[in-house]
Amino acid sequence: MHLALIAAAATTGLFIGMVICSEIGRRLGKARLAGHPEGLMEGVGAVEGAVFGLLGLLIAFTFSGAASRFEDRRHLITEEANDVGTAYLRLDLLPAAAQPEMRELFRRYLDARIASYLNLADPVATAARRAEAAALQTEIWAKASAASQAPGVPSQTGMLLLPALNEMIDITTTRATAMQNHPPAIVFVLLAGLSLVAALLVGYGTSTNNRRPWFYNLVFAGILSATVYVIVDLELPRLGVIRVDAADQVLIDLRESMR
């Protein structure tokens, strides 16, 4: 199943679970009041403070981390465009006879790189495009190395071109690693668990009301589940609602300039 759909289903389940937990908490509170008319159990406020404080801290850290990783992924796209553009410009240092083939390889390489991120929901097509880009990297490096060491070519050619090609290749690994960089699953499990416990405590605390506070319970559950969804969505910048696709325009513009 599509990861974005899984995230949406999980947060919807969290919302429903919180509503159920709030009702369970209310019933526990009502049972307590029925057996002890003097009031709810003492010390609940301290527990509520600890749980809500920890929940707020966890949300702050996970949201901040997700937003930071989202921005890092956007910046890496610009960095790759700069690396490819620099290497492409330094092809001018090669002998004139070697430049047309190298420029065509760069065009094919950039096409493959752009396409490899367009449809991550199709892992087969994505893997094929990345394999194509990796093969082109090897071919570009081999031909650039041979051309820069040809007789009559200044030694500065290889010193300037090869490091630029190395950076162009390295950034692909950096981007691939960044796409897989997520918090441990236990963090999201803990976040969901604390949300459910918080809903239970909210229901318990409002059990002194004769009428069910549905509005407040639904708002509480809705806000928390929506916040969790945004955090998860930020971790899936190519599959969810919040996307980095607009940042690809810098690579597309670079490809257009290579005509």
TITORDREN-811221 format. One line per field, with one value per residue (C-alpha): chain; x, y, z. Coordinates in steps of 0.1 Angstrom, whole numbers, plus 5000, padded with zeros to 4 digits. Example, Ala and Ser with C-alpha at 12.3 -4.5 7.8 and 13.67 -1.06 7.14 Angstrom:
chain = [A, A]
c1 = [5123, 5137]
c2 = [4955, 4989]
c3 = [5078, 5071]
This chain:
chain = [A, A, A, A, A, A, A, A, A, A, A, A, A, A, A, A, A, A, A, A, A, A, A, A, A, A, A, A, A, A, A, A, A, A, A, A, A, A, A, A, A, A, A, A, A, A, A, A, A, A, A, A, A, A, A, A, A, A, A, A, A, A, A, A, A, A, A, A, A, A, A, A, A, A, A, A, A, A, A, A, A, A, A, A, A, A, A, A, A, A, A, A, A, A, A, A, A, A, A, A, A, A, A, A, A, A, A, A, A, A, A, A, A, A, A, A, A, A, A, A, A, A, A, A, A, A, A, A, A, A, A, A, A, A, A, A, A, A, A, A, A, A, A, A, A, A, A, A, A, A, A, A, A, A, A, A, A, A, A, A, A, A, A, A, A, A, A, A, A, A, A, A, A, A, A, A, A, A, A, A, A, A, A, A, A, A, A, A, A, A, A, A, A, A, A, A, A, A, A, A, A, A, A, A, A, A, A, A, A, A, A, A, A, A, A, A, A, A, A, A, A, A, A, A, A, A, A, A, A, A, A, A, A, A, A, A, A, A, A, A, A, A, A, A, A, A, A, A, A, A, A, A, A, A, A, A, A, A, A]
c1 = [5000, 5011, 5030, 5009, 4977, 4992, 5001, 4965, 4950, 4972, 4964, 4927, 4930, 4947, 4919, 4893, 4914, 4917, 4879, 4874, 4900, 4884, 4851, 4868, 4884, 4850, 4834, 4863, 4857, 4820, 4826, 4850, 4824, 4797, 4818, 4834, 4810, 4837, 4853, 4879, 4912, 4937, 4970, 4955, 4966, 5002, 4999, 4982, 5009, 5036, 5019, 5009, 5043, 5061, 5036, 5042, 5080, 5079, 5057, 5080, 5111, 5096, 5080, 5112, 5133, 5108, 5108, 5145, 5149, 5124, 5144, 5176, 5162, 5151, 5186, 5202, 5183, 5198, 5232, 5230, 5220, 5250, 5274, 5261, 5262, 5297, 5309, 5291, 5307, 5342, 5337, 5350, 5384, 5384, 5396, 5370, 5366, 5356, 5331, 5300, 5299, 5304, 5277, 5252, 5261, 5254, 5220, 5210, 5224, 5203, 5172, 5177, 5183, 5152, 5130, 5143, 5125, 5093, 5074, 5088, 5054, 5066, 5098, 5105, 5107, 5126, 5152, 5156, 5162, 5187, 5205, 5206, 5220, 5246, 5257, 5260, 5281, 5306, 5307, 5311, 5339, 5357, 5355, 5364, 5394, 5406, 5400, 5418, 5448, 5451, 5484, 5486, 5459, 5470, 5473, 5450, 5421, 5419, 5426, 5396, 5372, 5375, 5369, 5337, 5326, 5333, 5311, 5284, 5285, 5287, 5256, 5235, 5244, 5238, 5203, 5195, 5206, 5186, 5155, 5159, 5168, 5138, 5133, 5132, 5097, 5096, 5094, 5061, 5048, 5055, 5039, 5007, 5008, 5011, 4983, 4960, 4969, 4963, 4929, 4921, 4931, 4910, 4880, 4887, 4890, 4858, 4838, 4824, 4802, 4768, 4768, 4795, 4818, 4819, 4830, 4861, 4870, 4867, 4887, 4915, 4916, 4915, 4942, 4966, 4960, 4964, 4997, 5009, 4998, 5018, 5049, 5046, 5038, 5070, 5090, 5075, 5084, 5078, 5046, 5024, 5007, 5037, 5062, 5096, 5086, 5087, 5124, 5130, 5125, 5161, 5172, 5147, 5160, 5195, 5185, 5169, 5201, 5220, 5203]
c2 = [5000, 5036, 5050, 5082, 5061, 5041, 5074, 5087, 5055, 5054, 5089, 5083, 5053, 5074, 5099, 5072, 5056, 5089, 5094, 5059, 5064, 5096, 5078, 5050, 5076, 5092, 5059, 5052, 5086, 5080, 5046, 5063, 5090, 5064, 5045, 5076, 5106, 5128, 5132, 5119, 5103, 5128, 5133, 5130, 5166, 5157, 5127, 5149, 5175, 5149, 5132, 5164, 5179, 5149, 5148, 5184, 5179, 5149, 5167, 5197, 5175, 5153, 5182, 5202, 5173, 5165, 5201, 5203, 5171, 5184, 5216, 5196, 5175, 5206, 5221, 5189, 5192, 5227, 5214, 5186, 5211, 5232, 5202, 5190, 5225, 5230, 5197, 5204, 5238, 5223, 5200, 5231, 5221, 5189, 5186, 5198, 5164, 5148, 5175, 5166, 5130, 5141, 5167, 5141, 5118, 5146, 5153, 5116, 5115, 5145, 5131, 5099, 5117, 5138, 5108, 5088, 5110, 5117, 5085, 5070, 5051, 5028, 5012, 4992, 5022, 5042, 5014, 5012, 5049, 5050, 5020, 5039, 5070, 5049, 5033, 5068, 5080, 5052, 5060, 5097, 5092, 5067, 5089, 5121, 5104, 5092, 5125, 5145, 5123, 5123, 5135, 5173, 5179, 5202, 5185, 5212, 5197, 5166, 5185, 5207, 5184, 5152, 5167, 5183, 5150, 5133, 5159, 5153, 5116, 5119, 5140, 5112, 5090, 5119, 5125, 5088, 5086, 5117, 5102, 5072, 5093, 5091, 5088, 5053, 5037, 5036, 5074, 5074, 5045, 5065, 5096, 5076, 5059, 5092, 5107, 5078, 5082, 5119, 5113, 5088, 5114, 5141, 5118, 5110, 5146, 5157, 5128, 5152, 5168, 5153, 5157, 5142, 5170, 5156, 5189, 5193, 5156, 5157, 5189, 5175, 5143, 5161, 5186, 5159, 5135, 5162, 5173, 5137, 5134, 5166, 5152, 5119, 5137, 5159, 5126, 5115, 5146, 5127, 5108, 5129, 5162, 5184, 5178, 5189, 5185, 5222, 5222, 5199, 5229, 5240, 5206, 5210, 5245, 5232, 5205, 5231, 5251, 5221, 5221]
c3 = [5000, 4993, 5023, 5023, 5025, 5054, 5072, 5066, 5078, 5109, 5119, 5113, 5136, 5161, 5161, 5166, 5193, 5212, 5210, 5224, 5251, 5262, 5266, 5285, 5308, 5313, 5323, 5347, 5362, 5365, 5382, 5406, 5415, 5419, 5445, 5461, 5460, 5476, 5442, 5418, 5429, 5442, 5424, 5390, 5382, 5387, 5364, 5338, 5340, 5335, 5306, 5288, 5294, 5280, 5251, 5242, 5244, 5222, 5196, 5196, 5190, 5164, 5145, 5146, 5134, 5106, 5094, 5095, 5075, 5050, 5045, 5042, 5014, 4995, 4999, 4987, 4954, 4949, 4959, 4933, 4906, 4915, 4914, 4881, 4866, 4878, 4863, 4831, 4827, 4833, 4803, 4784, 4796, 4777, 4741, 4717, 4701, 4735, 4745, 4724, 4737, 4772, 4770, 4757, 4785, 4810, 4794, 4797, 4832, 4844, 4827, 4846, 4879, 4875, 4865, 4895, 4919, 4900, 4909, 4941, 4945, 4916, 4931, 4900, 4877, 4904, 4907, 4869, 4866, 4895, 4880, 4847, 4864, 4882, 4849, 4833, 4863, 4857, 4820, 4825, 4850, 4827, 4796, 4816, 4831, 4798, 4780, 4807, 4805, 4767, 4752, 4750, 4776, 4805, 4838, 4853, 4833, 4854, 4886, 4880, 4863, 4882, 4917, 4903, 4889, 4922, 4940, 4914, 4921, 4959, 4962, 4948, 4978, 5001, 4987, 4988, 5025, 5033, 5019, 5043, 5073, 5097, 5135, 5149, 5147, 5185, 5186, 5166, 5188, 5219, 5204, 5196, 5230, 5249, 5228, 5238, 5274, 5273, 5258, 5286, 5312, 5295, 5296, 5332, 5342, 5325, 5340, 5366, 5339, 5336, 5298, 5276, 5263, 5228, 5212, 5234, 5231, 5193, 5190, 5212, 5193, 5159, 5168, 5181, 5152, 5126, 5142, 5141, 5105, 5095, 5113, 5094, 5061, 5065, 5067, 5033, 5011, 4978, 4987, 5010, 5008, 5018, 4990, 4978, 4941, 4935, 4943, 4913, 4891, 4896, 4880, 4852, 4845, 4844, 4820, 4797, 4797, 4784, 4750]
